[in-house]
Amino acid sequence: MSVKMPPPYRTAVDGSRVDNEDFYLDAQGFRINSRGERVNEVDVPAKTRSEPANSVGGYYVSSTGSHAPGR
């Protein structure tokens, strides 16, 4: 038996797209606030400028006995 997943957004009566947490979405699918500005965006180069890329950032690494950088 196959279970069909609901779409991650719905269309409001006025035609706006709204995600499952009631945030309005712009044409590219980003969350926007009441002024139409994108919210929850992260400037990745600025956040990672001082640290090398690390796919296990913040996790405990038993071989070193510490948490990986990037927490």
N, CA, C and O atoms as CSV, one atom per row, in Angstrom:
chain,resi,resn,atom,element,x,y,z
A,1,MET,N,N,0.833,-1.169,0.000
A,1,MET,CA,C,0.000,0.000,0.000
A,1,MET,C,C,0.887,1.245,0.000
A,1,MET,O,O,1.861,1.311,0.749
A,2,SER,N,N,0.565,2.198,-0.808
A,2,SER,CA,C,1.326,3.437,-0.934
A,2,SER,C,C,0.593,4.568,-0.216
A,2,SER,O,O,-0.618,4.734,-0.363
A,3,VAL,N,N,1.348,5.340,0.560
A,3,VAL,CA,C,0.765,6.475,1.268
A,3,VAL,C,C,1.177,7.736,0.537
A,3,VAL,O,O,2.367,7.982,0.341
A,4,LYS,N,N,0.204,8.535,0.133
A,4,LYS,CA,C,0.500,9.772,-0.580
A,4,LYS,C,C,0.755,10.880,0.437
A,4,LYS,O,O,-0.091,11.155,1.288
A,5,MET,N,N,1.911,11.507,0.348
A,5,MET,CA,C,2.275,12.589,1.256
A,5,MET,C,C,1.600,13.878,0.797
A,5,MET,O,O,1.508,14.125,-0.406
A,6,PRO,N,N,1.126,14.704,1.728
A,6,PRO,CA,C,0.533,15.982,1.332
A,6,PRO,C,C,1.614,16.938,0.831
A,6,PRO,O,O,2.782,16.792,1.189
A,7,PRO,N,N,1.237,17.903,0.014
A,7,PRO,CA,C,2.243,18.867,-0.451
A,7,PRO,C,C,2.750,19.699,0.720
A,7,PRO,O,O,2.037,19.865,1.710
A,8,PRO,N,N,3.983,20.230,0.624
A,8,PRO,CA,C,4.540,21.010,1.726
A,8,PRO,C,C,3.915,22.394,1.853
A,8,PRO,O,O,4.258,23.137,2.772
A,9,TYR,N,N,3.005,22.757,0.953
A,9,TYR,CA,C,2.333,24.046,1.031
A,9,TYR,C,C,0.913,23.901,0.524
A,9,TYR,O,O,0.565,22.913,-0.123
A,10,ARG,N,N,0.098,24.900,0.827
A,10,ARG,CA,C,-1.271,24.934,0.333
A,10,ARG,C,C,-1.505,26.290,-0.314
A,10,ARG,O,O,-0.743,27.230,-0.089
A,11,THR,N,N,-2.549,26.390,-1.109
A,11,THR,CA,C,-2.879,27.655,-1.753
A,11,THR,C,C,-4.035,28.297,-1.000
A,11,THR,O,O,-5.091,27.686,-0.834
A,12,ALA,N,N,-3.834,29.527,-0.548
A,12,ALA,CA,C,-4.870,30.261,0.182
A,12,ALA,C,C,-5.928,30.750,-0.796
A,12,ALA,O,O,-5.744,30.682,-2.012
A,13,VAL,N,N,-7.032,31.242,-0.257
A,13,VAL,CA,C,-8.147,31.728,-1.080
A,13,VAL,C,C,-7.703,32.846,-2.008
A,13,VAL,O,O,-8.179,32.936,-3.140
A,14,ASP,N,N,-6.791,33.706,-1.543
A,14,ASP,CA,C,-6.320,34.824,-2.368
A,14,ASP,C,C,-5.252,34.422,-3.383
A,14,ASP,O,O,-4.752,35.273,-4.118
A,15,GLY,N,N,-4.891,33.116,-3.434
A,15,GLY,CA,C,-3.910,32.621,-4.389
A,15,GLY,C,C,-2.499,32.539,-3.847
A,15,GLY,O,O,-1.604,32.037,-4.528
A,16,SER,N,N,-2.282,33.027,-2.628
A,16,SER,CA,C,-0.953,32.975,-2.007
A,16,SER,C,C,-0.635,31.544,-1.603
A,16,SER,O,O,-1.529,30.765,-1.273
A,17,ARG,N,N,0.655,31.205,-1.634
A,17,ARG,CA,C,1.090,29.896,-1.156
A,17,ARG,C,C,1.506,30.020,0.300
A,17,ARG,O,O,2.229,30.946,0.668
A,18,VAL,N,N,1.049,29.084,1.130
A,18,VAL,CA,C,1.312,29.087,2.567
A,18,VAL,C,C,1.863,27.723,2.928
A,18,VAL,O,O,1.304,26.703,2.524
A,19,ASP,N,N,2.980,27.689,3.703
A,19,ASP,CA,C,3.546,26.393,4.065
A,19,ASP,C,C,2.821,25.800,5.270
A,19,ASP,O,O,1.876,26.396,5.787
A,20,ASN,N,N,3.264,24.630,5.712
A,20,ASN,CA,C,2.582,23.918,6.789
A,20,ASN,C,C,2.680,24.604,8.146
A,20,ASN,O,O,1.972,24.223,9.078
A,21,GLU,N,N,3.544,25.604,8.273
A,21,GLU,CA,C,3.665,26.347,9.535
A,21,GLU,C,C,3.090,27.752,9.394
A,21,GLU,O,O,3.426,28.643,10.173
A,22,ASP,N,N,2.223,27.951,8.398
A,22,ASP,CA,C,1.503,29.207,8.151
A,22,ASP,C,C,2.384,30.384,7.767
A,22,ASP,O,O,2.021,31.533,8.021
A,23,PHE,N,N,3.543,30.119,7.156
A,23,PHE,CA,C,4.357,31.184,6.587
A,23,PHE,C,C,3.974,31.337,5.118
A,23,PHE,O,O,3.798,30.342,4.415
A,24,TYR,N,N,3.844,32.578,4.654
A,24,TYR,CA,C,3.605,32.814,3.238
A,24,TYR,C,C,4.899,32.576,2.477
A,24,TYR,O,O,5.984,32.786,3.018
A,25,LEU,N,N,4.795,32.140,1.225
A,25,LEU,CA,C,5.955,31.821,0.400
A,25,LEU,C,C,6.015,32.754,-0.797
A,25,LEU,O,O,4.979,33.129,-1.345
A,26,ASP,N,N,7.234,33.137,-1.212
A,26,ASP,CA,C,7.379,33.935,-2.423
A,26,ASP,C,C,7.398,33.016,-3.639
A,26,ASP,O,O,7.204,31.807,-3.512
A,27,ALA,N,N,7.630,33.587,-4.805
A,27,ALA,CA,C,7.586,32.806,-6.050
A,27,ALA,C,C,8.637,31.704,-6.098
A,27,ALA,O,O,8.427,30.689,-6.763
A,28,GLN,N,N,9.769,31.881,-5.404
A,28,GLN,CA,C,10.825,30.869,-5.386
A,28,GLN,C,C,10.637,29.855,-4.262
A,28,GLN,O,O,11.408,28.899,-4.171
A,29,GLY,N,N,9.631,30.037,-3.400
A,29,GLY,CA,C,9.370,29.087,-2.331
A,29,GLY,C,C,9.994,29.436,-0.999
A,29,GLY,O,O,9.944,28.630,-0.069
A,30,PHE,N,N,10.593,30.642,-0.878
A,30,PHE,CA,C,11.166,31.079,0.391
A,30,PHE,C,C,10.079,31.674,1.273
A,30,PHE,O,O,9.128,32.276,0.775
A,31,ARG,N,N,10.221,31.503,2.588
A,31,ARG,CA,C,9.284,32.103,3.530
A,31,ARG,C,C,9.454,33.616,3.526
A,31,ARG,O,O,10.574,34.121,3.444
A,32,ILE,N,N,8.331,34.343,3.617
A,32,ILE,CA,C,8.380,35.802,3.656
A,32,ILE,C,C,7.554,36.313,4.836
A,32,ILE,O,O,6.619,35.651,5.287
A,33,ASN,N,N,7.914,37.510,5.333
A,33,ASN,CA,C,7.162,38.116,6.429
A,33,ASN,C,C,6.066,39.006,5.855
A,33,ASN,O,O,5.835,39.009,4.646
A,34,SER,N,N,5.393,39.760,6.717
A,34,SER,CA,C,4.263,40.593,6.276
A,34,SER,C,C,4.688,41.725,5.339
A,34,SER,O,O,3.853,42.271,4.618
A,35,ARG,N,N,5.977,42.086,5.341
A,35,ARG,CA,C,6.474,43.128,4.436
A,35,ARG,C,C,7.010,42.553,3.132
A,35,ARG,O,O,7.491,43.304,2.283
A,36,GLY,N,N,6.936,41.246,2.956
A,36,GLY,CA,C,7.415,40.614,1.738
A,36,GLY,C,C,8.896,40.313,1.734
A,36,GLY,O,O,9.448,39.958,0.692
A,37,GLU,N,N,9.564,40.448,2.888
A,37,GLU,CA,C,10.998,40.169,2.991
A,37,GLU,C,C,11.207,38.707,3.353
A,37,GLU,O,O,10.447,38.142,4.139
A,38,ARG,N,N,12.223,38.104,2.789
A,38,ARG,CA,C,12.526,36.703,3.099
A,38,ARG,C,C,12.975,36.544,4.536
A,38,ARG,O,O,13.698,37.388,5.065
A,39,VAL,N,N,12.546,35.455,5.171
A,39,VAL,CA,C,12.933,35.160,6.556
A,39,VAL,C,C,13.624,33.809,6.593
A,39,VAL,O,O,13.460,32.991,5.689
A,40,ASN,N,N,14.399,33.581,7.647
A,40,ASN,CA,C,15.097,32.318,7.883
A,40,ASN,C,C,16.180,32.020,6.868
A,40,ASN,O,O,16.532,30.859,6.659
A,41,GLU,N,N,16.713,33.052,6.234
A,41,GLU,CA,C,17.833,32.833,5.326
A,41,GLU,C,C,19.137,32.898,6.109
A,41,GLU,O,O,19.244,33.638,7.086
A,42,VAL,N,N,20.108,32.136,5.687
A,42,VAL,CA,C,21.412,32.118,6.341
A,42,VAL,C,C,22.472,32.475,5.316
A,42,VAL,O,O,22.506,31.918,4.219
A,43,ASP,N,N,23.334,33.407,5.682
A,43,ASP,CA,C,24.450,33.771,4.820
A,43,ASP,C,C,25.557,32.756,5.086
A,43,ASP,O,O,26.372,32.944,5.989
A,44,VAL,N,N,25.587,31.690,4.307
A,44,VAL,CA,C,26.508,30.579,4.560
A,44,VAL,C,C,27.971,31.000,4.506
A,44,VAL,O,O,28.722,30.624,5.406
A,45,PRO,N,N,28.428,31.761,3.501
A,45,PRO,CA,C,29.841,32.150,3.503
A,45,PRO,C,C,30.233,32.934,4.751
A,45,PRO,O,O,31.339,32.753,5.260
A,46,ALA,N,N,29.359,33.797,5.255
A,46,ALA,CA,C,29.684,34.574,6.452
A,46,ALA,C,C,29.723,33.688,7.691
A,46,ALA,O,O,30.553,33.903,8.575
A,47,LYS,N,N,28.833,32.688,7.770
A,47,LYS,CA,C,28.791,31.816,8.935
A,47,LYS,C,C,29.972,30.854,8.968
A,47,LYS,O,O,30.393,30.440,10.048
A,48,THR,N,N,30.508,30.493,7.824
A,48,THR,CA,C,31.566,29.479,7.771
A,48,THR,C,C,32.932,30.043,7.389
A,48,THR,O,O,33.861,29.283,7.115
A,49,ARG,N,N,33.060,31.347,7.369
A,49,ARG,CA,C,34.315,31.969,6.929
A,49,ARG,C,C,35.501,31.529,7.771
A,49,ARG,O,O,36.589,31.315,7.237
A,50,SER,N,N,35.310,31.391,9.083
A,50,SER,CA,C,36.444,31.076,9.952
A,50,SER,C,C,36.617,29.580,10.197
A,50,SER,O,O,37.573,29.181,10.862
A,51,GLU,N,N,35.730,28.752,9.685
A,51,GLU,CA,C,35.815,27.315,9.926
A,51,GLU,C,C,35.834,26.547,8.610
A,51,GLU,O,O,35.153,26.932,7.660
A,52,PRO,N,N,36.603,25.468,8.547
A,52,PRO,CA,C,36.557,24.635,7.337
A,52,PRO,C,C,35.224,23.891,7.286
A,52,PRO,O,O,34.571,23.708,8.313
A,53,ALA,N,N,34.828,23.469,6.107
A,53,ALA,CA,C,33.597,22.711,5.960
A,53,ALA,C,C,33.673,21.435,6.785
A,53,ALA,O,O,34.713,20.777,6.822
A,54,ASN,N,N,32.574,21.085,7.446
A,54,ASN,CA,C,32.573,19.914,8.306
A,54,ASN,C,C,31.177,19.310,8.320
A,54,ASN,O,O,30.249,19.898,8.876
A,55,SER,N,N,31.027,18.150,7.718
A,55,SER,CA,C,29.709,17.528,7.619
A,55,SER,C,C,29.231,16.949,8.942
A,55,SER,O,O,28.055,16.604,9.062
A,56,VAL,N,N,30.103,16.829,9.940
A,56,VAL,CA,C,29.709,16.301,11.250
A,56,VAL,C,C,29.806,17.395,12.325
A,56,VAL,O,O,29.955,17.084,13.507
A,57,GLY,N,N,29.723,18.659,11.926
A,57,GLY,CA,C,29.849,19.771,12.857
A,57,GLY,C,C,28.930,19.633,14.053
A,57,GLY,O,O,27.725,19.431,13.897
A,58,GLY,N,N,29.493,19.740,15.247
A,58,GLY,CA,C,28.715,19.679,16.467
A,58,GLY,C,C,28.521,18.286,17.043
A,58,GLY,O,O,28.106,18.154,18.195
A,59,TYR,N,N,28.809,17.253,16.279
A,59,TYR,CA,C,28.658,15.886,16.774
A,59,TYR,C,C,29.891,15.463,17.569
A,59,TYR,O,O,30.997,15.946,17.323
A,60,TYR,N,N,29.691,14.570,18.509
A,60,TYR,CA,C,30.795,14.035,19.293
A,60,TYR,C,C,31.583,13.044,18.448
A,60,TYR,O,O,31.001,12.135,17.858
A,61,VAL,N,N,32.882,13.207,18.383
A,61,VAL,CA,C,33.764,12.329,17.614
A,61,VAL,C,C,34.575,11.507,18.612
A,61,VAL,O,O,35.436,12.040,19.311
A,62,SER,N,N,34.297,10.221,18.674
A,62,SER,CA,C,34.935,9.386,19.691
A,62,SER,C,C,36.433,9.241,19.479
A,62,SER,O,O,37.174,9.082,20.449
A,63,SER,N,N,36.899,9.290,18.233
A,63,SER,CA,C,38.327,9.108,17.987
A,63,SER,C,C,39.157,10.276,18.516
A,63,SER,O,O,40.334,10.102,18.834
A,64,THR,N,N,38.553,11.471,18.615
A,64,THR,CA,C,39.259,12.630,19.163
A,64,THR,C,C,38.833,12.949,20.587
A,64,THR,O,O,39.505,13.708,21.285
A,65,GLY,N,N,37.720,12.372,21.018
A,65,GLY,CA,C,37.230,12.626,22.368
A,65,GLY,C,C,36.633,13.993,22.561
A,65,GLY,O,O,36.577,14.493,23.684
A,66,SER,N,N,36.179,14.615,21.473
A,66,SER,CA,C,35.589,15.965,21.578
A,66,SER,C,C,34.514,16.134,20.510
A,66,SER,O,O,34.298,15.255,19.675
A,67,HIS,N,N,33.854,17.271,20.557
A,67,HIS,CA,C,32.865,17.595,19.534
A,67,HIS,C,C,33.571,18.179,18.309
A,67,HIS,O,O,34.565,18.894,18.437
A,68,ALA,N,N,33.052,17.871,17.134
A,68,ALA,CA,C,33.620,18.407,15.900
A,68,ALA,C,C,33.322,19.901,15.826
A,68,ALA,O,O,32.279,20.342,16.308
A,69,PRO,N,N,34.223,20.690,15.228
A,69,PRO,CA,C,33.974,22.133,15.110
A,69,PRO,C,C,32.758,22.397,14.222
A,69,PRO,O,O,32.389,21.572,13.387
A,70,GLY,N,N,32.152,23.556,14.420
A,70,GLY,CA,C,31.006,23.931,13.624
A,70,GLY,C,C,29.702,23.774,14.373
A,70,GLY,O,O,28.629,23.751,13.769
A,71,ARG,N,N,29.788,23.668,15.665
A,71,ARG,CA,C,28.603,23.476,16.476
A,71,ARG,C,C,27.762,24.707,16.538
A,71,ARG,O,O,26.717,24.709,17.189
